[in-house]
Amino acid sequence: MSADLQALREDYRVRKAALLENIASSGGSTRGVRSTLQKLAVLADGLLRDLWTHAGFGKPFALVAVGGYGRGELYPQSDVDVLVLLPDGQSPDTDEALKARIETFIGSCWDSGLEIGSSVRSLSECVAEASKDVTVQTSLLEARLITGNASLFARFCKRFEADLDPKAFFVAKTLEMRQRHNKFENTPYSLEPNCKESPGGLRDLQVIQWVARAAGLGKSWDELARRGLATPFEARRIKRNEALLGLIRARLHLLAKRREDRLVFDMQTVVAESFGFRSEGGRRASEELMRRYYWTAKAVTQLNQILLLNIEERLNPVTPAPRPINERFLDKAGMLEVDSDDLYVKQPHAILETFLLYETTVGIKGLSARTLRALYAARKVMDGKFRNDPANHAMFMRILQEPPSGITHAMRLMNQTSVLGRYLWVFRGIVGQMQHDLFHVYTVDQHILMVLRNVRRFFIAEHAHEYPFCSQLAAGWDKPWIFYVAALFHDIAKGRGGDHSELGAKDVRRFCRQHGIDAEDTKLIEFLVHEHLTMSRIAQKEDLSDADVINGFAKRVGNERYLTALYLLTVADIRGTSPKVWNAWKGKLLEDLYRYTLRTLGGRAPDPDTEVEARKREALVLLALYTLPHDAHKPLWETLDVGYFMRHEAADIAWHAKHLSRHVTRDPETKKPVSDARAIVRARLSPVGEGLQVMVYTPDQPDLFARICGYFDQAGFSILDAKVHTASNGYALDTFQVVTSVLPEHYRELISMVEAELDTTIEEPGPLPAPSRGRVSRRVKSFPITPRVDLRPDDKAQRWLLNISASDRAGLLYSVARVLAKHKINLQLAKVTTLGERVEDTFLIHGPELQQNRAQIEIETELLEALSS
């Protein structure tokens, strides 16, 4: 590098560092952030001019800033996007000297510390590329001359503008925005949002500027306000929100030391602290930052809708005359329009009526810009008096009690426009509230609306294929709105301290009293909110073959109506936490608990003997299909106790007997069952519909469970459930439900692999392998949970219940199994519950060491070490 270039590089580095220090040291103030970003662009302009001159470019050519840099702003780690604009007829492909000059220029840019993004095109090539690709068109829309031939640049601008179709551009950019929003699940409330690309991010503001510029309606927020597309208040709000998003993005670039636009978990705290937020009172600094971000993104989403609708009206001024809906509202080309800008100020009751009409009026697909603006301006009207108005109570109940087809959209729109949080003041407290339980992937308000959506789908015929059993139960339900109220309140008390189920029950009782809900329905709604975690806890953590468990749960729910309601809300709740949390196995456990409890409520108390006989009869029917010799199953069944038959369904019992009967026969002399098998492993597609079901039959040994878990760990399987039995002939009969990320079409190869490899693992024992050191996710690193171990005797004091809770990772269950094997503890039942990135596992165990206090402490200590490592 020449001395001149070295000097330019050093000067640029020093001056850029001084500007970045302004961003780093401004604390939470957004004042001046845009000015600093503009100064960074000006600094880059100056360096580029020097390098352009240094490369020997003459009059015919122009250097043009495009993309975000063309706007005259530059973020700390963003590319400096430039276009080398050539006159028509000139090309580096045919002019070696020009090619060398361009290469020298671009190389010197990199050498001088500019992260350049460059393109080289003639004037005609630019116009042609823009007509074919809306991304190129957008980049060139904000083109700005840095240096070179001003006349050439002016001709380019004239050609480009003449070729630009504002209407087509508007359609292309709004469709592109919709696709981008879909990528981010149409919510600004992701726990790791992208402050540039997510809904409510900087890109949504840029879309407004692009389409407005293309339509000739203005190049700044103040211009849009002068032309009536935004009010002065909206322009001020946009600039304030843009400044906050810009500061967050700039800080992300600075702190990550790379182009990072995502507020990922491991960046949230450090960014929050740069704003001056501190963790205190049990509340993380990152939560304060994220709540501020979510409220900003929410406002940007609202303003984006208003301005885009206004721009669309300017581009397409000829529309059918609005059709009156009533004396207050109009149907304006499918958009709900207020008849006057001050309707909500004069008639506050019309605010909730807006959403009732949106929900119930055929053909209405959204709110017009005028309506959105009127709602945005009427927020102060929604005060305590508004919330306590009986007429508004009645209107809100009408919204809830309408047929279920539009309730989800109505509630989401109420949340987006801030009406829901201003009407239900307790709801406002959880808008934008993060959840750090490694379980939920949405903020509390978005989770609540997801649960409401899931419940609503139970009552819609088009969604019956998603939840057939739930849809079947919902078909006989008379008041769907009961679930909507319960869904709205089930997590509404999160973040307040204390038991959110109890606090939420008090909140919903108050709501029901205010809204005139009768005592019987109030009691059910309050029950659902208070008990919304109970059914999933019992299904996933307790032994459903235990009559006491079922009797206790039946007593808690009291009757079939309450049971059915709790089951439907529980399914909706689990499915509303994260796409990864629900699986078919959890669905089966919940359905089993529902059916067992329903039978008990119907007067058929669990009777182990009767139940065992019924399952045996059903299994025999299935065995008849396998053409086994008559009574071939009897020696095997004689070795198995009541616990085995209670914990397995008839289909599993028949499957076991089919494969094992020929290996268990009677001793000719003693007439007792004996087995000739060493190790038998059989696998099949799980009857539940997910993963594999694996059966192991082998002589028992102290570390068998650990050895099997070790195999599944090494082979990349996750264990969802394990039923472990020791037969009277000394053989273990264990059944596992396992899943893997391998595509399901390879199940035949998986079955063959498991049967061969697990058989070898059992028959050729060696030292237990070390657990795999699986990587943990960013969420687990950023929000680790303290591992917990709870060991206590069961109600009958015959066996012990071991409950563990920890952050999930590969090899975790195997690490636990190794500790149990070391202390010669026998395992009868394992329930493995994965809640997103947290595990809560329950084991039913017994062994001599559990009777000694010192040994118990040692076991618990080793388990905690295994969970923490």
Steps between C-alpha positions, in 0.01 A plus 500: 500500500636845406574763762209711370255214540642419843446860608142500366427174679635626833312830473175317419550258789560775755210717388262204479599387851416848633155485342437148630591621848206741473268203444658293775492774764154645445336269754127468443469830312401471134573867434764536235513136390379582149744788478786266594396243240490777240847619606629143454364508144659842438832365632479204261410739216817697556721192502333367184561831317868486591527138387308577179747775417793280604380229257511752214133503398419780259194694392289234320427293811300548820522345845155454649389400851211252494290303750507609862821692441316689225262630767796681650522277809762243590483255790829399669538160331282545191634465148577813304297425186618688191433495128768587246278656232633483146379677187330272248752334273771466764567173681786347699447185297633674190727763652797351687619837628154575645485155655839550667395842629181361652688212664752745642221719638310213665820351640604832649155532662551171685860592584379827651253335733177536302284186478396567147209349311550596137336465161613631161232576241429727209201732511288273279602189696385664825158581358466152347599321824264716704206412274566128558572498875314703763796462739731675251226758437476570874876533535519748212197696621713663769803555275716798596795647310827486694738625232557494126284588201192687633347519150520119463338456841222746411426306179489180701251650748278625218500162323445309824207718610339482156523121506365465857135398538394621848192275517690185401780594738250545785349159436843333478628658823185425701504137382870481586421644844226242554741217414758645737241523779401138438863401545482653849159343577323836451587624846734768632507305827754230422730447798800556269370763256690643207490876556538556127290228334237389756148647489523840664870529415692760301416332172129574549580871524725478193218339299286809566779729384569292188142487374442866588817602313405284200156666490651847527329563832805601702845395616476575872253456783440874512422505129248218546340699781480815284328303228242361742618139495594524868398737774772710667452285813550179299811644333647581843417151629657338194821699539520413870443128437740499205768658720460231769512215247800665334683533831431135588629388162811720525574371849460141380758566229738657748469239773500196268785651293326372188182562303246363749138615480344236726440560867616149583493393863872529558495861370187624679656558841810678373290724272260569789789602725630733231161678527546533875257224599601292801372173642319562826209370701504165321455671164774470238644803324425325172129487585486879530673541164280243328179648635607837365587336168164319478299813569701681233452217248129497578473873429699460176264223390197724558654800324620282212141387441362854513751654260500214249120512482517876443762460227291226336200735493710770328621249242151360439266794557209352309314267737134407537296733718507392866198293606340594833500222759326708766493866600862485624685270261546446126627217284767662284612240246506229768659719766307616807490881499382740770256766378696777673855543628382586851243220531680327787547821695132588468370141537750282694257205482579481128857388577400145596220503243777531237626151584153349523427625147841383380423156642144471371461705179534292186756640258696710753864397485666775701487851640550800273778752554244748630372250758849397609599862536186578701575208734861609534387851594234378746722309739453754780123452474543141621536588867357364825156635420510324161605172662222515759220593259226228501430568132862415417477188717199387299677576168812308603287198594329519161843485334583188702163333451472533123547178296871409515605569141638851562593515868874441447535775241293739710710445815828524311388824340390632840848422631678652199303824539557507880126480568514161675760615753317826565165328550638206703750691711647179646575384144701817438747385766607195297522662154856446381597307815771243436503149644835349594382149584659332192145381430309788342633659181249787501442797724217448750239695300584315178486164679157588637373588153651179361311299763179684413561419133555132579179478702307674227623242248338221702165651403574545128422206272785584260752432778350174627783302338755675723348399833237233425427402861493862617270596214273209589475619862456863396211410270287427805597817687237770535704808597832537314546848647575343840828375351580839350469668839709225665763527225523879543556468875691174548846668491394860555663521844847396386783724614319634807661262749312223676299221341372635169221239496359625830539867410348440157202324661434811710529723192257291298252482790498880506457510121206260514331706772544823300372343179189338646608138450283269708631313802516157337705617201718717723583200715607297195711782352670560834567127532660490154732793572596366844560142380633561148836334582362205697404259224828528308697454822314182596501355147870558450639439847285245681425131456166479320472130581472593868135502607574754772632749243185470288267512802678809634474681166135399457424643843676823402302556178173381649293432187518428128435859391794633700722213383419560134553875532835455673613246241420735209671798664806289589550381142458856370742632762780250430468551125517876550839501671735399220484300176757262655323421826197303382537145376271203448627330816390792719168495320458131584585550867242778532237297316571195719459710814177644363354158420606337829357791698179506300449132577553568870258793496247270336507271801751248372772536761832351392511131590839348417372144472213591270722725291768233463246240387352741247842575355591134483180422312562780252862388456386144430277625222799672344723196552252287308586707193866390532405125480703411809452154649218481753613598852851585372481828691422347841855423626606857418195658665552294815833673551344846485323674786196725520719810463608387153146452377382827654778702338469357150211517260362186341672569169841521671433186702412312179809635323723380784336158507531459124880534516571340838260209537720249318793592726315441828391143564438273799774295662395133455587416860404804703225621262625855562550747216858522373657696218762399247564857379819697553383838373206575273456850356203585282402840361207634305349830399339639811122437507472857629619620160840648583840334526557136591381265770782273615465184710793341685476153662818381664635353825494783753822669609561800728609744229259388227294821489816712489647284225185533287487877561867521404428331168212736419716797598787391273261419213329843513160393638301686766302289745144623561385219727632181657307219667737268684389163643680209655320169443491224762745292293770767540456655158454870434220600262549867415313713250622836371343777292782675311520771237776616269554784256557250216232527235209256555531343154816327624317315775576151360873567516460651848313195627764262363777713645345518848422127514855403399703759688306503827509119509880514471523773765312282749668166421857631491516712813803707576552815703218749465597758236549862602196720434513701181578865557210646306500869423241712676299766322548875532182520706635249750831688520328835545222388735628192682272346758625363828490118492268352761477149642210389717510149651217389724305181578171443321169506686529130587863535619598197289676675214661838446413782263797680349420832328767692316487835323784642288592667173479249217807363327605185322594217737314641800283194566799272458694702757216444748482129417874460566459637853207266567698204366800586715283475813322183379164674493227323305273704279137404436368798309653804328294794373713733294344840441672746268357850529672690222856516629422394856451144621291383791538125545338269753631155597343232716792322668591266784820361650662430841712817499188716493424391857818665632504877553870537427471302176199711395700819541787352301265394218333844487839674498627285213179557305535877537860478378386293200227752416737796534797369305 
